């Protein structure tokens, strides 16, 4: 079986969990005999292609005469974004995205008459929507040059690319939703342009993969997608040896938040919880590892509470820096308001770190050896942290059983279930 897959990022050039999930999933599919060609807007040449093939969208030109086949330019010409558009990324503010189609300022190479090549910047910059648009145009060209059985598109950034590939090839489309506009913005602040792109992709798809039951219900209830074509496909974690402890710079216990500092992740609840813990035990340090639009507000609140001397801000971490942070941590906390899944608790558990997670997270559906609390219940969260720090037996069982539980969540198993979904859409 051959799959033409559209993603937006791939290790080592990632901004968060979306690229990590694509890495694990594609490698898992390879172990089940599925040949994956993964298209990304910009390939750097240092990606691991031992089990899959990376296709660089920047290498392809497109026919400008077909530009209006997939888009109504008026739909995305001027956008003032009220929400954090992209899941899993550590950008430091909301995006103001303005289409530059008429301006002629983007990096385009003219080739033969009627054809252009777009040099994608990759990432999530201010011309993101124009990159999304060009990606779909290039996708139609790539689909005509590749041999494949199924199309797979990850998140709203690539849905129109998947639709374009389906239109020119006639092959079935599977879309994968890692987060929804409701997760990023909530009900009241929903950005309708992003919502409509998400819904368009899911309606056009032959099957929709949701990363949790929580996300599946949102897809069905909020987007009106038929339930019989929406499948839950929980994430997993890459095997890793993260159990080595780092030398501690301080004797105090360390409690860590690692993720985007945005509304969705609940960083304010982490700060309020910290104060409650410090009222009982002043020998605790709190680390907020990440970046995002709420950072100024969080720093201000830490100062208002008078706990600045107990708080550390590391900025965005990746790779070995994450491993080192987990190696120094005694507790990991994820107080997300709405978390479609959440891979970082699994990485913490692999490192032997007990975790406290919100009940409003998809990962809570697959974990037994994690303490689960409502994101808004700072008293319960503080009690859970204090208990782990002060009751060695509790910490020990969460460490031992949690590590075992995380290591049993394998991408090969997820890929096996995904392959069956592919087989279902191919059977018609």
C-alpha positions as CSV (number, residue, x, y, z in Angstrom):
1,X,0.0,0.0,0.0
2,X,1.2,3.5,-0.9
3,X,0.2,6.7,0.9
4,X,0.7,10.2,-0.2
5,X,0.8,12.2,3.1
6,X,0.7,15.9,3.6
7,X,2.2,17.4,6.7
8,X,3.5,20.8,7.7
9,X,6.7,20.0,9.8
10,X,9.0,17.0,10.4
11,X,11.8,16.5,12.8
12,X,14.3,17.9,13.5
13,X,12.5,21.1,12.3
14,X,9.5,21.1,14.5
15,X,7.6,23.5,16.8
16,X,5.8,20.9,18.9
17,X,3.7,17.8,18.9
18,X,2.4,17.9,15.3
19,X,5.8,17.1,13.8
20,X,6.5,14.6,16.6
21,X,3.2,12.8,15.8
22,X,3.9,12.7,12.1
23,X,7.4,11.2,12.8
24,X,6.0,8.4,15.0
25,X,3.1,7.6,12.8
26,X,5.0,7.4,9.5
27,X,7.7,5.2,11.0
28,X,5.0,3.0,12.5
29,X,3.3,2.6,9.1
30,X,6.6,1.6,7.6
31,X,6.8,-1.3,10.0
32,X,3.5,-2.5,8.6
33,X,4.6,-2.5,5.0
34,X,3.0,0.9,4.1
35,X,5.1,3.0,1.7
36,X,4.8,6.7,2.8
37,X,5.7,9.7,0.7
38,X,5.5,12.6,3.1
39,X,5.1,16.1,1.6
40,X,6.2,19.1,3.6
41,X,6.3,22.7,2.4
42,X,10.0,23.0,3.0
43,X,12.5,20.1,3.4
44,X,15.9,20.9,4.8
45,X,17.8,17.7,3.7
46,X,18.6,16.5,7.2
47,X,15.3,14.7,7.9
48,X,15.4,11.0,8.7
49,X,14.4,9.2,5.5
50,X,15.5,5.7,6.6
51,X,11.9,4.5,6.6
52,X,9.9,7.0,4.6
53,X,10.5,9.4,1.7
54,X,10.3,13.2,2.1
55,X,8.9,15.2,-0.8
56,X,9.8,18.9,-0.8
57,X,6.9,21.0,-2.1
58,X,9.3,23.9,-2.8
59,X,10.8,21.7,-5.7
60,X,7.5,21.7,-7.6
61,X,6.0,24.4,-9.9
62,X,2.3,24.8,-10.5
63,X,0.1,26.1,-13.3
64,X,-1.2,29.5,-12.5
65,X,-4.1,29.0,-14.8
66,X,-5.5,26.4,-12.4
67,X,-5.1,28.7,-9.4
68,X,-8.8,29.4,-9.0
69,X,-9.8,25.7,-9.2
70,X,-9.4,25.2,-5.4
71,X,-9.8,28.7,-4.0
72,X,-12.0,31.7,-3.8
73,X,-9.3,34.3,-3.1
74,X,-11.8,36.7,-1.5
75,X,-12.3,34.1,1.2
76,X,-8.8,34.5,2.6
77,X,-7.7,37.9,1.4
78,X,-7.8,39.7,4.7
79,X,-7.8,37.9,8.0
80,X,-7.4,39.3,11.5
81,X,-7.0,36.2,13.7
82,X,-8.5,36.1,17.1
83,X,-7.1,32.7,18.0
84,X,-4.0,30.7,18.2
85,X,-4.3,29.2,14.7
86,X,-1.9,26.3,14.8
87,X,-1.8,23.5,17.3
88,X,1.4,22.5,19.1
89,X,3.5,25.5,18.2
90,X,5.4,28.0,20.5
91,X,4.8,31.3,18.7
92,X,4.8,34.3,21.0
93,X,1.7,36.1,19.9
94,X,-1.6,35.7,17.9
95,X,-1.2,35.9,14.2
96,X,-2.3,38.7,11.9
97,X,-2.4,36.9,8.6
98,X,-2.8,39.0,5.5
99,X,-2.9,37.3,2.0
100,X,-0.2,38.8,-0.3
101,X,-1.5,37.4,-3.5
102,X,-1.9,40.8,-5.1
103,X,1.3,42.4,-3.6
104,X,3.9,40.3,-5.5
105,X,6.3,40.4,-2.5
106,X,6.6,36.6,-1.9
107,X,9.5,34.6,-3.2
108,X,8.4,33.2,-6.5
109,X,10.5,32.0,-9.4
110,X,9.1,32.3,-12.9
111,X,9.7,29.2,-15.1
112,X,8.0,28.3,-18.3
113,X,5.1,30.5,-19.4
114,X,2.1,29.9,-17.1
115,X,4.0,28.1,-14.4
116,X,5.4,29.3,-11.1
117,X,7.4,27.8,-8.3
118,X,6.9,29.0,-4.7
119,X,9.8,28.8,-2.3
120,X,8.0,27.9,0.9
121,X,9.3,29.4,4.1
122,X,7.8,26.6,6.2
123,X,6.9,27.3,9.8
124,X,4.1,29.6,10.9
125,X,5.0,33.1,9.8
126,X,2.8,36.1,9.0
127,X,2.1,34.9,5.4
128,X,0.8,31.5,6.7
129,X,-2.5,31.6,4.8
130,X,-0.8,32.3,1.5
131,X,1.5,29.4,2.2
132,X,-1.5,27.2,2.8
133,X,-3.0,28.3,-0.5
134,X,0.1,27.7,-2.5
135,X,0.6,24.4,-0.8
136,X,-2.7,23.2,-2.2
137,X,-1.8,24.3,-5.7
138,X,1.5,22.5,-5.5
139,X,-0.3,19.4,-4.1
140,X,-2.3,19.0,-7.3
141,X,1.0,18.8,-9.2
142,X,2.6,16.4,-6.8
143,X,-0.5,14.1,-6.9
144,X,-0.1,13.8,-10.7
145,X,3.6,12.8,-10.4
146,X,3.3,10.2,-7.6
147,X,1.9,6.7,-7.5
148,X,-0.3,6.1,-4.4
149,X,-3.5,4.5,-3.1
150,X,-4.6,6.8,-0.3
151,X,-4.1,10.5,0.6
152,X,-3.6,11.5,4.2
153,X,-3.6,15.1,5.3
154,X,-2.7,16.3,8.8
155,X,-4.6,19.2,10.3
156,X,-6.3,22.2,8.7
157,X,-3.1,23.6,7.2
158,X,-2.9,20.7,4.7
159,X,-6.6,19.9,4.2
160,X,-6.9,21.9,1.0
161,X,-3.8,20.2,-0.3
162,X,-5.5,16.9,0.4
163,X,-8.6,18.0,-1.3
164,X,-6.7,19.1,-4.4
165,X,-4.8,15.8,-4.6
166,X,-8.1,13.9,-4.3
167,X,-9.7,16.0,-7.1
168,X,-6.9,15.3,-9.6
169,X,-6.3,11.7,-8.6
170,X,-9.7,10.3,-7.6
171,X,-8.1,8.5,-4.7
172,X,-9.7,8.4,-1.2
173,X,-8.8,11.1,1.4
174,X,-8.1,10.6,5.1
175,X,-7.8,13.7,7.2
176,X,-6.2,13.7,10.6
177,X,-7.3,16.3,13.2
178,X,-4.9,16.9,16.0
179,X,-6.7,19.9,17.4
180,X,-9.8,21.9,16.5
181,X,-10.6,25.6,16.5
182,X,-12.7,25.0,19.7
183,X,-9.6,23.7,21.5
184,X,-7.5,26.7,20.5
185,X,-10.0,29.5,21.0
186,X,-13.1,28.2,22.8
187,X,-16.7,28.6,21.8
188,X,-16.9,32.4,22.0
189,X,-13.7,33.3,20.2
190,X,-13.9,30.8,17.3
191,X,-12.3,32.0,14.1
192,X,-14.8,31.1,11.4
193,X,-12.2,31.1,8.6
194,X,-10.2,28.4,10.3
195,X,-13.4,26.6,11.4
196,X,-14.6,26.5,7.8
197,X,-11.3,25.2,6.5
198,X,-11.4,22.4,9.1
199,X,-15.0,21.6,8.2
200,X,-14.4,21.7,4.5
201,X,-11.5,19.2,4.9
202,X,-13.5,16.8,7.1
203,X,-16.6,16.9,4.9
204,X,-14.5,16.2,1.8
205,X,-12.7,13.3,3.5
206,X,-13.6,9.6,3.2
207,X,-12.5,9.1,6.8
208,X,-11.5,11.4,9.7
209,X,-9.0,10.4,12.3
210,X,-9.4,12.2,15.7
211,X,-6.6,11.9,18.3
212,X,-9.1,11.2,21.2
213,X,-12.7,10.4,22.0
214,X,-12.9,14.0,23.2
215,X,-11.9,15.3,19.8
216,X,-14.1,12.8,18.0
217,X,-17.2,14.1,19.9
218,X,-16.2,17.7,19.0
219,X,-15.9,16.8,15.3
220,X,-19.3,15.2,15.3
221,X,-21.2,17.7,17.4
222,X,-19.6,21.0,16.4
223,X,-18.7,20.3,12.8
224,X,-21.6,18.1,11.8
225,X,-19.4,15.3,10.4
226,X,-21.2,11.9,10.1
227,X,-20.2,9.7,13.0
228,X,-19.7,6.6,10.9
229,X,-16.7,8.1,9.2
230,X,-14.9,9.5,12.3
231,X,-12.4,7.2,14.0
232,X,-10.6,7.7,17.3
233,X,-6.8,7.2,16.8
234,X,-5.0,7.9,20.0
235,X,-1.4,9.1,19.8
236,X,1.6,7.2,21.2
237,X,5.2,8.1,22.1
238,X,8.6,7.2,20.6
239,X,10.7,4.7,22.5
240,X,13.3,6.6,24.5
241,X,15.8,6.1,27.3
242,X,15.1,9.2,29.3
243,X,15.5,7.8,32.8
244,X,18.9,9.4,33.5
245,X,18.8,12.0,36.3
246,X,20.4,15.4,35.8
247,X,22.5,17.1,38.4
248,X,20.2,19.4,40.4
249,X,21.2,23.1,40.6
250,X,19.1,23.4,43.7
251,X,18.0,21.2,46.6
252,X,14.4,22.3,46.2
253,X,11.9,20.0,44.5
254,X,11.0,20.9,40.9
255,X,7.5,21.0,39.4
256,X,7.4,21.5,35.6
257,X,5.0,22.9,33.0
258,X,6.1,22.2,29.5
259,X,4.1,23.5,26.5
260,X,2.8,26.5,24.7
261,X,2.0,29.4,27.0
262,X,-1.5,29.9,25.5
263,X,-5.1,29.9,26.6
264,X,-5.5,26.2,25.6
265,X,-2.7,25.0,27.8
266,X,-3.9,26.6,31.1
267,X,-0.7,28.3,32.2
268,X,-2.5,30.6,34.5
269,X,-3.9,27.7,36.5
270,X,-0.3,26.4,36.9
271,X,0.7,29.8,38.5
272,X,-2.3,29.8,40.8
273,X,-1.6,26.2,41.8
274,X,2.0,27.1,42.5
275,X,1.0,29.6,45.1
276,X,-1.2,27.0,46.9
277,X,1.7,24.5,47.0
278,X,4.1,27.2,48.3
279,X,1.7,28.0,51.1
280,X,2.3,24.5,52.4
281,X,6.0,24.0,51.3
282,X,8.3,26.8,50.5
283,X,11.1,24.5,49.3
284,X,9.6,23.9,45.8
285,X,10.6,25.5,42.5
286,X,8.2,25.9,39.5
287,X,9.5,25.8,36.0
288,X,7.5,27.1,33.1
289,X,9.1,25.8,29.9
290,X,7.6,27.2,26.8
291,X,6.6,30.3,24.9
292,X,3.3,31.9,23.8
293,X,1.1,34.9,23.7
294,X,0.1,34.6,27.4
295,X,3.7,34.9,28.6
296,X,3.5,38.6,29.6
297,X,0.3,38.0,31.6
298,X,1.8,34.9,33.3
299,X,4.9,36.8,34.3
300,X,2.8,39.6,35.6
301,X,0.7,37.3,37.7
302,X,3.7,35.5,39.2
303,X,5.0,39.0,40.3
304,X,1.6,39.9,41.7
305,X,1.6,36.8,43.8
306,X,5.1,37.5,45.1
307,X,6.5,34.1,44.0
308,X,9.0,35.3,41.4
309,X,11.9,33.9,43.4
310,X,10.3,30.4,43.1
311,X,9.6,30.6,39.4
312,X,11.8,29.9,36.4
313,X,11.0,30.7,32.8
314,X,13.1,28.7,30.3
315,X,11.5,29.7,27.0
316,X,10.8,27.1,24.3
317,X,12.7,23.8,24.7
318,X,13.3,20.9,22.3
319,X,15.3,17.7,21.9
320,X,17.9,17.1,24.6
321,X,16.9,20.2,26.5
322,X,13.5,18.6,27.2
323,X,15.2,15.4,28.3
324,X,17.4,17.4,30.7
325,X,14.4,19.3,32.1
326,X,12.6,16.1,32.8
327,X,15.7,14.7,34.4
328,X,15.6,17.4,37.0
329,X,11.8,17.3,37.5
330,X,9.9,15.7,40.4
331,X,6.4,16.4,39.0
332,X,5.1,17.3,35.6
333,X,1.8,19.2,35.4
334,X,-0.5,19.7,32.3
335,X,-3.5,21.8,33.4
336,X,-4.9,22.1,29.8
337,X,-8.3,23.7,29.4
338,X,-8.9,21.7,26.2
339,X,-6.2,19.3,25.1
340,X,-7.0,17.0,22.1
341,X,-4.4,14.6,23.2
342,X,-1.1,15.7,24.8
343,X,2.1,13.8,24.1
344,X,4.3,15.6,26.6
345,X,2.9,13.7,29.6
346,X,3.9,10.4,28.0
347,X,7.5,11.8,27.5
348,X,7.6,12.8,31.1
349,X,6.4,9.4,32.2
350,X,9.1,7.8,30.1
351,X,11.6,9.9,32.0
352,X,10.3,8.5,35.3
353,X,8.4,11.7,36.2
354,X,5.0,11.4,37.9
355,X,2.4,13.5,36.1
356,X,-0.7,15.5,37.0
357,X,-3.0,16.1,34.0
358,X,-6.4,17.6,33.4
359,X,-9.4,15.5,32.9
360,X,-10.1,17.7,29.9
361,X,-7.2,16.1,27.9
362,X,-7.4,13.3,25.4
363,X,-4.3,11.6,26.9
364,X,-6.3,11.0,30.1
365,X,-8.3,8.5,28.2
366,X,-5.4,6.1,27.8
367,X,-3.6,6.6,31.1
368,X,-4.2,4.8,34.4
369,X,-1.1,5.8,36.3
370,X,-1.5,9.6,36.2
371,X,-3.4,11.8,38.6
372,X,-6.3,13.4,36.8
373,X,-8.0,16.6,38.0
374,X,-10.3,19.2,36.5
375,X,-8.2,22.0,35.0
376,X,-10.0,24.7,37.0
377,X,-9.6,22.9,40.4
378,X,-6.3,24.4,41.6
379,X,-6.9,23.1,45.2
380,X,-7.0,19.5,43.9
381,X,-4.0,20.1,41.6
382,X,-2.0,21.5,44.5
383,X,-3.0,18.6,46.7
384,X,-1.9,16.2,44.0
385,X,1.5,17.9,43.6
386,X,2.0,18.1,47.4
387,X,1.1,14.4,47.8
388,X,3.7,13.3,45.1
389,X,6.4,15.5,46.7
390,X,5.8,14.3,50.3
391,X,4.6,10.7,50.0
392,X,7.5,8.5,48.6
393,X,5.2,5.5,48.1
394,X,2.9,7.5,45.8
395,X,5.7,9.0,43.9
396,X,7.3,5.5,43.5
397,X,4.3,3.8,42.1
398,X,3.5,6.6,39.7
399,X,7.1,6.6,38.5
400,X,7.4,2.8,38.0
401,X,3.9,2.0,36.7
402,X,3.8,5.3,34.7
403,X,7.0,4.5,32.9
404,X,5.8,1.0,32.0
405,X,2.5,2.4,30.8
406,X,4.0,5.0,28.6
407,X,6.4,2.6,27.0
408,X,3.5,0.3,26.1
409,X,1.9,3.0,24.0
410,X,3.6,2.3,20.7
411,X,3.3,4.0,17.3
412,X,3.4,0.6,15.6
413,X,0.1,-0.2,17.3
414,X,-1.5,3.1,16.2
415,X,-0.2,2.6,12.7
416,X,-1.8,-0.9,12.6
417,X,-5.2,0.7,13.4
418,X,-4.6,3.4,10.8
419,X,-3.8,0.8,8.1
420,X,-7.2,-0.8,8.8
421,X,-8.8,2.6,8.2
422,X,-7.0,2.9,4.9
423,X,-8.2,-0.5,3.9
424,X,-11.8,0.5,4.8
425,X,-11.8,3.6,2.6
426,X,-10.1,1.6,-0.2
427,X,-12.9,-1.0,0.0
428,X,-15.4,1.8,-0.6
